[in-house]
Each structure stands twice: as structure tokens, then as C-alpha cells.
Amino acid sequence: MKKQRKSRLVFTLSSIFAFIIIAMIALAPMAQADNIQQIDIYAPGRPIPIAISPLAGLPGDEISSVVIQDLDATSVFTFLDPKGFSESPTEPFNQADWLPTQVVAVLKGTASISPEGDISATATLYDVQSGAVLFSKSYGASLGMLRSLAHDISSDVFKQLTGYAGPFKCKLSYISEKHGRKNIVIADWDAYHPKTLRFNERLLMPPKWGRDNKSLFYSAERGGAWGIYRLDIAHLKESLVFYRRGTSLIGDISPSGQILFSSSYQSSPNIYIINPEGNGGYGPPLKLTHTHGINVSPALSPDGRLIAYVSDRDGSPQIYVMNTDGSNITRVTFQGNYNTAPVWSPDGKRIAFAGRAGGGQNQIFTVKPDGSDLMQLTSYGNNEDPCFSPDGSMIAFSSDRNGVKSIYIMRSNGEGQRRIKTANGANAYGPRWSYN
Amino acid sequence: MRKIAIIFAALLITAGCAHKQVASTGGLANEVTPPQKASTPSAGTGTTGVATSSENTGAAGQLKSVQAQAQDVFFDFDKYDLKPASKQALKDLSAMLLKDQKLKVAIQGNCDERGTAEYNLALGDRRASAAKKYLEALGVSAARISTVSFGSEKPVCKEKTEACWAKNRRDHFVLSF
């Protein structure tokens, strides 16, 4: 019995070893691909033509269609119609077949399902101009995780061609609302595979991800006050983070688990921070703002040194930035009289927010933290709740531009705005992508 | 007083902490039952002092009568200062509260949908708080007044018109014994 287990272990180790060797072989051609120019996804211009050949083998068509769906959602690419392929999926890549098609890159590969239902795939991305292999990798997933495997391939293709990892491996959380009843939904990055957590509450705010992606933090009104709660996603178990009288709203969660929030429990809504203690509880709140008006929606900068937040200290809601100890308050927004909901780009170079623009509707803007270089990214309908993908390439937001409040995505320069599919007949808003 | 507040908060926290029973329905949907509904008063009142059925019908009738007299007060867009008409309505309300010391009031602050949700909750908080402070200034004990913000989450009017938005920018008062 013991011996058997040992031999299985040896077998496992040897397969890992074999995998490493395969991976090393696969990685080898990448070195020569380094001088291939990456696409600047923020440069204006036409989408880049590429070809995604169906992976040869049974689940290949399905995997390729998810890869196309993923990459298409970024609006960075156009895809060559398979009718224009002069090379079958099973034939090896031949540069001469693709040069006349104008495509920049071609993805080819194989896919199979084992009798146990495990999916394996290989994918190789070719640069058409040079004929070079840009990357070649093996993938594996258990039955039912086909989309997840495809998202891995999409991520590798996007990273290779743009330098960004893309949002494909993230989860998306949002609120789904029907007849005033709100539930939290967790789905794949593109709203596929939605899993509804049935809160069925009227007074529930969109959740924010803990940095480990294992928990969601949200605010809900229960028992006469707004409190902050944490949901352990794996066990669907809720615990209380902060509950006092008044209105307490989660703002952000730091990498070390500190909670940034606003609360009116002492007087008017101000920004506070609480530190986690070993027992799952939190230490006493430390007050960071001290005005008699409104201070709300704190967001921690990626380097952990600054907090962006909303304050009406100058008479109307505007975005401000301060140090994490509450010092050195500087105003970021000056245009318009209603700027709220700040979030930082993952590189810390920009803040996205919802601002009231002409026509009295909210639009998504980005601005540098010093207040310069303001850019308006949306212009139709009400657009709110901006959120960056963890690689910074994209922004998700809510919009009512088509009548129903729905979730949209766009590149972080505002190009390629499109709706992603959520349940019919329900409002969907407050999107947040998980961390990578 | 402070002790009472702490005990009260502790009770609420205990109630809120009760770990949730989670039932998985399988497939894509997972059921999460929020913390004990017992800690949440009947929907929409936002107060812990709702009149119970043990009250006699006389009290219920009296409550109905004072509730009918408690007028909503309204605010300008993105404002939380009380207008003259609002102050008059609050004076009338304070008279009722001072006349019957058993009466309590829960103030619900609301906003129109044009702002953003999180800021609106803070704004609704300020609107409720403005009325509470005014009632206190008129001599009503703070212990008899609770506040809650509904932000723009519970509009009474759902059209996208100024007339409708104006109706939603309000404090609503729920009276109880």
C-alpha cells in the first residue's frame, strides 16, 4: 500500500519534471521573439488583424471560440474569417499561407479530452512577418473548466501581443437587481458563468474584492444602520467587519487587510482605517478626515501611500488625494460640480471617476492624481462605477445608455465600449474585477 | 447613556455576527442567507422601535393619526440644509413628540437617482441628520430619534423628471411607541 503510494508520487514527480522540460523547450523560442514589436493598445488606429485557427482535436473549436470571444471583447483585434484560411488546423504553420492575408499573428494548436474528462491543449502563436514562434505552451484543465483553459490561452496571446495580461483570468462581481431586490453575482471576467449569491436585500451596495480574491467586502443596511460585512467566498460564510449606528461604507482593502471606509458613527461621514487583528477582528478605528461635511469612497493607491476620496469640503463633491495618515490633502478635480467614485489605475498613474458632465448625466473620466490631463471617456447615458482591470488595460463600468442599467467594458482610454451579457430583465451595476 | 449605546451596539453586532446558514442549490446558483432577519426590523422602517401588535388599538389609532401628520421634508439637489418649509414641518413634528413623550421617530434620508450610489448614501445620512439636529434643538431628546440613510436605493417616484426627483430628495419620518 505504502509502496504503491510512493510509486505514484514518483510518477507524479516525473510528470512534473517532464512538464518542466516541455515548458523549457516551449519557452526557448520566446527569446528570439523579444524583438517583435508589441501593439500599443492606446495608440489610436484600426484593430489589429489576427487569425485564431481552431485547435485541432475534439474540444478545439470550443476553446478557440472562447479565445476569440475574449480577445474580441478588448476591441484590440479583428479576426480573419476561417473561410480565408488556406491552411487546415491540422497542417503545420507555413508562413507563406498567411503572408497574403495581412494578419499579424496566427494561433494554432491542438486539444484533446482524456477518458476521465481532463482537457489538454497546446497553443503556439506565430508572427506572420518573421515566421517566428512568439510562444508555445501546454495547458491542462479538468472537465467543466474549458473556459478557464481558454482564458489562460487568451491571456498569453494578449500579453504577447500587447504587453498586458488582460482581464481574462479575473472574476467579475456586481449587483443584480430586480424589483428592488439585490443579489451579488460572481462571474467570469466577461460575465459568463454567473453565480448568484442570494442576499435578496433592498439596501446592499456593490462588493469589493479582498486582495487575496477569497473574500468580498460590502455594505448593507440591517437593523437600522449600514454596516460592513465580509463574505468568505469558498465557504459562503459572512462575518461582520464594522457595525455602528449611522452609515458605514466599505471603501478599500489594503494588501495587508486594513479596511478603509467611511462612517457617520461619530458625527458626519468621515474616512477611517481599521487594522486587522490576529483573531479575525479589527482594532479601533483611526479617523483620517475631520470635516463636518461628507467624506466618502476612500481608495488606496497601488503603492499604498495615498488615499483618493470624495469630499464636499469645498461646497460640492470633488475628488481629493491625501496621505494615508490624513495629511497633505490636495484637490484633484476642478471641472464640474459633482465628481465621485474614484479608483486608481493599477500603475497609480491615473484615477478614474464618475463626474457629472453636460446634460446633467454622469460620465466616466480619468485624470492624473495631480489633477492634470483630464480625459472624458464616455458620453452617452449615465455612466458610473468605474473599475480598472488588474493589468490596467481595461475599465468596467455601469451604464443605462440602452435603457436598462447594465455592465459595460472598454479599453482604459475609452475605446471599444461594449455591453457584456448579464441576466435579462435585471439591472446590473457596480462591477469590480478581482485582482490577478 | 454612553454605556447604553455600547450595549446596544454590542447587541446588534452579536446579532449581525450570527454565522449564516448557507444552502447551495447546486448548478450555478448558490443561496446565501444574510444574517438573521431577526436583527433587521420590518422592511422599510429602518428603526428598532416599531410598534408591536401588543399595543392596544387605541395606541395604534393614535400612532396612525400622528404618522399621518408627520410631513416629509424636501431638499435641493445635492443639498442637505433645511429649507424654511422643512423647518416648519419639523416644528410641527417636534410639537407632537414633545406632547407625547412615549413617541419615537425614525428619520429616513433619501436622494434622487442622479448622483452616484455611495455618495448618495452619505448625502441621505446628512439629510436625516439635519432633521435630527433640528428636532434636538427644538427640545426632543436624541434618544428618541434614530436616523438611517436609504440614499437613492428606495425612490418613491421612478420617472426621470425633475418633479419626480424632487419627491425623492426627502426625509421621511416613521413614528412609533
Interface residues (C-beta under 8 A of the other chain):
Chain A: G180 I184 H193 P194 K195 T196 L197 R198 F199 N200 E201 R202 L203 M205 P206 S219 A220 E221 R222 G223 G224 A225 W226 G227 Y229 L231 H235 L236 K237 E238 S239 L240 Y243 R244 R245 G246 T247 L249 S262 S264 S268 P269 G293 I294 N295 V296 S297 V310 S316 P317 N337 Y338 T340 A341 A354 R356 G360 N362 E384 D385 Y429 G430
Chain B: A5 A9 L12 I13 A15 G16 C17 H19 K20 V22 S24 L28 A29 N30 E31 V32 T33 P34 P35 S39 T40 P41 A43 G44 G46 T47 T48 D78 A106 R114 G115 T116 A117 E118 Y119 L121 A122 L123 G124 D125 R126 S129 S146 T147 V148 S149 F150 E153 K154
